[in-house]
Amino acid sequence: MLTERQLLILQVIIDDFIESAQPVGSRAIAKKDSITYSSATIRNEMADLEELGYLEKTHSSSGRVPSEKGYRFYVDHLMSPFDLSKADITFIQDAFTYQMLEFERVVQQSARILSDLTNYTSIILGPEVYETKLKQLQIIPLSNYTAVAILVTNTGHVEHRSFTIPVVIQPVDLEKMVNILNEKLYGVAIIDLHRKLRTEILELLRKHTIEYDKAYQYLQAALFEEQSSKLYVGGKTNILMQPEFKDIDKVRALYSMIEEEVEIAHLLRNDTEDIKISIGHENEVSAMQNCSLITASYSLGDDQMGTIALLGPTRMEYSKVISLLNLLSNRMSQTFQSWYYSGPDGKQ
């Protein structure tokens, strides 16, 4: 249990580091109006906080910086509510006063607004990537070597894909494959098809088909080409402005991760109305372990939900970001729900 003095010093250090990105020393803390302790007392408390894992000492100075444990404690216990400026609130509200008749325009605008107001990278995930599920798959041979695959989704979308049947795949194996796919993939979200294919389906092909490896490669290439996950990214280059990302290898890894739309869509998914905060190594992907990811959900009506997120350094302005996400996600939900019940043009 931290003492009141340790709590105050920890909060001051994290607030200062978020603002300056510079290690915080005892003398700087002692000069704060809210601090009445001597530099010596502050140094002792900082040493204790470091020993407890809330602070880290840098090699370049005698100051301290927050650890991931420190940030987590700050977010859970010390962070004060942030009052958005009238300018920020007006900026968001004004963006929705114009009649935008397309979902994509609203989301693109929201991503841009969020990145502009924070200087972080905003990512918004459309809900259809999770709502669209496979209902039926048919493979119809057109000749001995060609066929057409017909994918039908629960939303009524029908997609045709023509392809060449590999010589090694016999008609009986083709029939088995279709039966396996229809049994195991019915009702599976489109975004999950790749994962299902390389786990359950591969095992079944191994048991029931002769050339299972060729069949697997064929299905992967012919049927489940990369699906669009409807990601909208704003301020992608903002990460370059953060002092934590001067290492070009870190930036390259992070950019590569953002390009993997299906993978990042899984990371962003937020099925609740709560704000979610992942700090540093709480993120599963190694490229994001120098970052914090904060997500909120927005609604389109009829239980359809999308995700709005901000990606930035662990030295993130958490309180401000949470306030902005709450305001923007609520505004998006209001806009989309009004469309759901009355249409984009305001008509019933």
C-alpha positions, 0 to 999 in steps of 0.5 A: 500500500502506497502512502499519501506522500508516495501517491502524490509524488508518483502522480506528479512524476507521471504528469510531468513525464507525460508532458515533457518526455524527460526524466523527472528529478527530485529538485523539479518536484520540490519546486511544485506548488503542491509539494511541501517536501524537501528534495532529500525526502522526495529522493528517498520516496522516489527510490522506494517507488523504484524498488516497488516497480512504479518508477525506473531510473534512466542511464542518462540522468538522475531522474526517474520515469514511470514504468508500465506498472506505474502507468497502470496504477496511475490509470486505475487509481490516480488519473483525474478527469480531463475537462475538454476545452470548448474549442475541442468540443466545438471542433467535434460537434461542428464536424457532425453538423454537416449532412454526411450521407455515407458511413465511410465519410463519417468514420474517415472524418472521425479518424481525422478529428481524433488524430488531429486533436491528440497527435496520436494515430487513430484507428476506427474499425467498422462493425461489418467485419464482425457482423458478416458471417458465412452462410453457405459455400458451394463449389461448382465444377465447370469442367475437369479443371475449372470451377466456381466457388460461391460464397453466401453471407448472412447479409445476403451478399453473394460472391463468385470466385473462379479458379483452376482445380489442381490435377492432384485433387480428385472429385471425391476429395473436392466433395469432401472438402465442400462438406467439411467447409459447410459444416465447420464454417457455417456462421463463422465471421468472415474475418475468422475464416483464415484462422479456422482454415489453418486450425480445424479445417487443416486437421480435418483435411489431413484426416479425410483427403489424400493430398491434404497439403495441396488441398489446404494451399488451394483453399487458402489461395482460391477461397479465402483471399484476404478480407477487407477489415474496414479499418480507417486510420488517421494520423499514421505518421504522428507516431514519428513525432513522438521522441520514443520512436526515433528508432527506425526499426520500432517504427517499421515494425509498428507500421507493418503491424498496422498494415496487417488489417485482419490481425489488428482488427482482432486486437481492436475489437471491443464488444463492451461499452467500456473504455479499454486501456492496454499499456506496453506489454499488456499488448499481445503484439510485440510491435505494440509493446512500446505503445498504449492502445485505448479503445472505445465502442460506438453503436450503429443500432440493432446491437451492431458495434464498431471500435474507435481507438488511439495508438500512442506511446506509453507516455500518453495523455490518458485522461484527455484521450479517454475524454475525447474517445467518450465524446467522439464515440457518443457523437458517432453513435448518435449519428448512426442511430439516427440514421438507423431509425430515420435514414441518413436524410432524416426521413422515417 
